[in-house]
Amino acid sequence: MKYQVIPLGTPWRIDDLRNVLLDFPDIHIININDVEKYNPVLYLYYGYSTNDAVISDKNLEDRLKQIISQKSIQPIATQPGDFKTNIPKPLKPLNGFFLDETDFSIQALKNLILSYFGILEGNRKVFISYHRDDLEKLAQNLFDRLIKKKYIPFLDSYSLKAGVDFQEYLRHELVDSDIIILLDTPGFNSSPYCMEEFNIANAENIPVLDIRFSIDEKKNMHQFCDYKDYQLTLEQANSDDKLPEEIILLMERSRANAFCIKRKFVLDEFNKRCSDLGLHIVEQGDFLLSDATHECFYPTTHIPDARKVFDIDQRFKKTPLFSTYTKQVLYNGNYCRPDIEKHLEWLNNNLPIKVYNVTK
């Protein structure tokens, strides 16, 4: 599969974008004249340019409306005011992406492209694991910054409603998150709650970004997706205003690797069960097939809901081969809350596409 990225208007930071996409050889940044009709395409619209054939075309509005109808264009600007002056009217309803000079910005654009093509999936949930007595202020600052970056962070002191089962909700959110940011301090190992979070992440292969503060290497190492050592005291870490942004940049760089780690866990668990049953499963792109049982499967990295099942069903429908197959969505349901399990049971009783817990 060839994934095509077409810059329009007056692009900037294209070399930087090429560099951060080097690990994804199927993604090609090309000229609009070289687009291949039958391969997926994403247009990045950077603003007006007299040298841009699409922009100078007198049928601009009709062409842009066609691209918009295909949901295949992303307006890009350096600041909010650019949308008033540099973005054509048909694109103004679309939420723009702000590309500045920061590393975070180019990493975020990379992940936007990966998400568009289905190479990176997730629910943007981020679990913050920390020892309250050590880094509560840093954890709260990180929580606030993640919200501003349009993530869905989980922090025990902020995210739980009164009256709910604390550990039940916490474990569910931990396993359902795309990534765990572990604020690793000397006091972390002394907390049974912190170590339970760490051990669940280890057992469920949840990706961990380990941010270490003046500690020795952990003996019970997780297969981290990334880590960073900081030679800061706890007081310095809590008062460093730039530190949350640095941590979020590290997380943004790690998201694609984190997705692969979570997806591999679901695939491995499913393959174990198929092996026990003597079923032969083959991969076809993002899907799995069993010709013997006439079933096709799609692995997802978090607990699905009705909207996610609908989106996956649309993917199935794009492949005519699957029209006569029974369709199932695979997920890791360990530590799933009882009320969510009831929702999944309801989906299975009411939808033609089924959800299957590979760990049950």
C-alpha positions in Angstrom: 0.0 0.0 0.0 1.3 3.5 -0.9 0.1 6.3 1.3 0.2 9.7 -0.5 0.7 13.1 1.2 0.1 16.1 -1.1 1.2 19.5 0.1 -0.8 22.4 -1.3 -0.3 26.1 -1.1 3.0 27.3 0.3 4.4 24.4 2.4 6.9 24.8 5.2 8.9 22.3 7.3 8.5 19.7 4.5 12.1 18.4 5.0 11.4 18.1 8.8 8.2 16.2 8.0 10.1 13.8 5.6 12.6 13.2 8.4 10.1 12.2 11.0 8.3 9.9 8.5 11.5 8.0 7.6 10.4 5.0 9.7 7.3 4.7 7.6 8.5 4.0 4.0 5.0 3.4 2.7 4.2 7.1 3.2 5.3 9.3 0.3 5.2 13.1 0.1 4.5 13.9 -3.5 3.4 16.5 -6.0 -0.3 16.7 -6.8 0.5 15.8 -10.5 1.9 12.5 -9.3 -1.1 11.3 -7.3 -2.1 7.7 -7.9 -5.9 7.3 -8.1 -6.3 4.0 -6.3 -4.0 4.7 -3.3 -5.0 6.6 -0.2 -4.3 10.3 -0.2 -4.2 13.2 2.3 -3.9 16.8 1.2 -2.1 19.3 3.5 -3.3 22.8 2.7 -0.8 25.4 3.8 -2.3 28.6 2.3 -2.5 30.6 -0.9 0.2 30.4 -3.5 0.2 31.7 -7.0 2.5 28.8 -8.0 0.0 26.2 -6.9 -1.9 24.8 -9.8 -4.9 23.9 -7.5 -5.0 27.4 -6.0 -4.7 29.3 -9.2 -7.4 27.2 -10.9 -10.6 29.2 -11.4 -12.6 26.2 -10.3 -10.9 26.3 -6.9 -14.1 26.1 -4.8 -15.5 23.1 -6.6 -12.2 21.2 -6.4 -11.8 21.9 -2.7 -15.4 20.9 -2.0 -14.7 17.6 -3.8 -11.6 17.0 -1.6 -13.5 18.0 1.5 -16.4 15.7 0.7 -13.8 12.9 0.7 -12.5 14.0 4.1 -9.0 14.0 2.7 -7.7 17.5 3.4 -6.2 19.2 6.5 -5.7 23.0 6.6 -2.4 24.1 8.2 -1.4 27.5 9.6 1.2 29.0 11.9 -1.3 31.0 13.9 -5.1 31.4 14.3 -5.2 34.7 12.2 -4.0 32.8 9.1 -7.4 31.2 8.8 -9.0 34.5 8.1 -6.5 35.6 5.4 -4.8 32.5 3.9 -7.4 29.8 3.9 -10.1 29.6 1.2 -13.8 29.8 2.2 -14.6 26.1 1.6 -11.9 25.1 4.1 -12.9 27.5 6.9 -15.4 25.1 8.6 -12.5 22.6 9.1 -10.6 22.6 12.3 -7.0 23.7 11.5 -3.7 22.3 12.6 -1.1 24.8 13.9 2.4 24.0 12.7 5.0 26.1 14.4 8.8 25.7 14.8 8.7 23.3 17.8 9.6 19.6 17.8 6.3 18.8 19.3 4.4 20.4 16.4 6.2 18.4 13.7 5.7 15.2 15.8 2.0 15.9 16.2 1.7 16.4 12.4 3.4 13.1 11.8 1.0 11.4 14.2 -2.0 13.1 12.5 -0.9 11.7 9.2 -0.3 8.2 10.7 -3.8 8.4 12.3 -5.4 9.4 9.0 -4.0 6.4 7.2 -4.9 4.0 10.0 -1.2 3.3 10.8 -1.7 4.8 14.3 -4.9 4.3 16.2 -6.0 5.0 19.8 -8.3 6.9 22.0 -5.8 9.5 23.1 -6.0 8.4 26.7 -2.9 8.9 28.8 -2.6 7.4 32.3 -0.3 9.4 34.7 1.3 7.0 37.2 3.1 8.7 40.1 3.7 8.8 43.9 1.6 11.6 45.4 4.1 12.4 48.1 6.8 12.9 45.5 5.5 14.6 42.3 1.8 15.6 42.8 2.4 19.1 41.5 4.2 17.9 38.4 1.5 15.3 37.8 -1.2 18.1 38.0 0.7 20.4 35.6 1.2 17.5 33.2 -2.6 16.7 33.4 -3.5 20.3 32.5 -1.0 20.5 29.6 -2.2 17.2 28.2 -5.8 18.5 28.1 -4.6 21.6 26.2 -2.9 19.3 23.7 -6.3 17.5 23.2 -5.4 14.4 25.0 -7.6 12.6 27.6 -5.4 12.2 30.6 -6.2 10.2 33.7 -5.0 11.4 37.1 -6.5 9.8 40.2 -6.9 13.0 42.1 -8.8 14.7 39.2 -10.5 12.0 37.1 -12.6 9.9 39.4 -16.1 10.8 40.4 -17.2 10.6 44.0 -18.7 7.2 45.1 -17.1 5.0 42.4 -15.0 2.0 43.1 -11.6 3.7 43.0 -9.4 0.7 42.1 -11.9 -0.7 39.6 -12.1 2.5 37.6 -8.3 3.1 37.9 -7.4 -0.4 36.5 -9.9 0.0 33.7 -8.4 3.4 32.6 -4.9 2.0 32.9 -5.5 -0.9 30.5 -7.6 1.2 28.2 -5.0 4.0 27.8 -2.7 4.4 24.8 0.3 5.0 27.0 1.3 5.4 30.6 3.5 8.2 31.7 5.3 6.9 34.7 6.8 9.6 36.9 9.5 7.4 38.4 10.8 8.5 41.8 12.6 6.9 44.8 9.3 6.7 46.6 7.4 5.0 43.7 8.5 1.4 44.6 7.5 1.9 48.3 3.8 2.4 47.3 1.8 -0.8 46.8 -0.7 1.2 44.7 2.0 2.5 42.4 3.6 -1.0 42.1 0.2 -2.5 41.3 -0.1 -0.1 38.4 3.4 -1.0 37.2 2.8 -4.7 37.4 -0.6 -4.5 35.6 1.1 -2.5 32.8 3.8 -5.2 32.7 1.4 -8.1 32.5 -0.9 -6.4 30.0 1.9 -5.0 27.8 0.7 -1.5 28.2 3.4 0.9 26.8 5.1 2.9 29.5 7.0 6.2 29.0 9.3 6.0 32.1 10.4 9.5 33.3 13.1 8.8 35.9 14.1 11.2 38.6 17.5 10.4 40.3 16.8 6.7 40.7 18.8 3.5 40.0 17.7 1.2 37.2 14.6 -0.7 38.1 15.0 -4.4 38.8 11.5 -5.3 37.5 11.9 -3.6 34.2 9.0 -3.1 31.9 9.4 -3.4 28.1 9.3 0.4 28.0 8.4 2.2 24.8 10.8 4.9 25.9 12.4 6.5 28.9 14.3 9.6 30.0 16.6 10.2 33.0 16.4 13.6 34.8 19.0 14.5 37.4 16.5 16.7 39.2 15.4 16.8 42.8 11.7 16.3 43.4 11.4 20.0 44.3 13.1 21.0 41.1 10.8 18.7 39.1 7.7 20.1 40.7 8.7 23.7 40.0 10.1 23.3 36.4 7.5 24.9 34.2 9.1 23.5 31.0 9.2 19.9 32.1 5.6 19.0 31.3 6.1 20.1 27.7 9.3 18.0 27.4 7.5 15.0 28.7 4.6 15.4 26.3 7.1 15.8 23.4 8.7 12.4 24.4 5.2 10.9 24.5 4.3 12.3 21.1 7.5 10.7 19.7 6.6 7.4 21.3 3.0 7.1 20.2 3.6 5.0 17.0 5.8 2.5 18.9 3.3 2.4 21.8 0.5 1.5 19.3 2.6 -1.3 17.9 3.2 -2.7 21.4 -0.5 -2.7 22.3 -1.6 -4.2 19.0 1.0 -7.0 19.3 -0.4 -8.0 22.7 -4.0 -8.4 21.2 -2.6 -10.3 18.2 -0.5 -12.6 20.4 -3.4 -13.4 22.7 -5.7 -14.1 19.8 -3.2 -16.3 18.0 -2.7 -18.4 21.2 -6.4 -19.1 21.3 -6.5 -19.9 17.6 -3.6 -22.3 18.0 -5.4 -24.1 20.9 -8.4 -24.5 18.6 -6.3 -25.6 15.6 -7.4 -22.6 13.5 -5.2 -21.2 10.8 -5.2 -17.4 10.7 -3.7 -15.2 8.0 -3.0 -11.5 8.1 -4.4 -9.4 5.2 -3.4 -5.8 5.7 -4.9 -4.6 9.0 -7.2 -7.6 9.1 -7.1 -11.3 10.1 -8.8 -14.0 8.2 -9.9 -17.6 8.9 -11.1 -19.2 5.7 -12.1 -22.4 7.6 -14.7 -20.6 9.7 -15.3 -17.8 7.2 -14.5 -15.1 9.7 -12.6 -11.9 9.5 -11.2 -10.0 12.5 -9.9 -6.5 13.3 -7.6 -6.0 16.3 -8.1 -2.7 18.2 -5.9 -1.4 21.0 -8.5 -0.2 23.4 -11.9 -1.3 24.6 -14.4 -0.5 21.8 -17.6 1.4 22.1 -20.5 1.8 19.6 -18.8 4.5 17.7 -15.6 2.5 17.3 -17.5 -0.6 16.2 -19.2 1.6 13.6 -15.9 3.0 12.3 -14.4 -0.5 12.0 -17.5 -1.8 10.2 -17.0 1.0 7.6 -13.5 -0.3 7.1 -14.8 -3.9 6.6 -17.2 -2.6 4.0 -14.4 -1.0 2.0 -13.1 -4.5 1.2 -15.6 -6.5 -1.0 -13.8 -9.7 0.0 -15.3 -9.4 3.5 -18.9 -9.0 2.4 -19.8 -12.6 3.2 -17.6 -13.1 6.2 -18.6 -12.9 9.8 -16.9 -9.9 11.3 -15.4 -9.5 14.8 -13.5 -6.7 16.6 -10.7 -8.0 18.9 -9.7 -6.3 22.1 -8.1 -6.8 25.5 -10.9 -6.8 28.0 -8.8 -7.4 31.2 -9.9 -5.1 34.0 -12.8 -3.9 32.0 -15.5 -2.2 34.2 -18.7 -4.2 34.7 -20.9 -1.4 33.3 -18.7 -1.3 30.1 -18.9 -5.1 29.8 -22.7 -4.7 29.8 -22.4 -2.1 27.0 -20.3 -4.6 25.0 -22.9 -7.4 25.6 -25.6 -5.0 24.3 -23.5 -4.3 21.2 -23.1 -8.0 20.5 -26.9 -8.5 20.9 -27.8 -5.7 18.5 -25.1 -5.3 15.9 -24.1 -7.6 13.0 -20.4 -7.0 13.8 -19.3 -8.6 17.1 -16.7 -7.7 19.7 -14.4 -10.4 21.1 -12.3 -10.2 24.3 -9.1 -12.1 23.4 -8.2 -12.5 27.1 -11.4 -14.1 28.3 
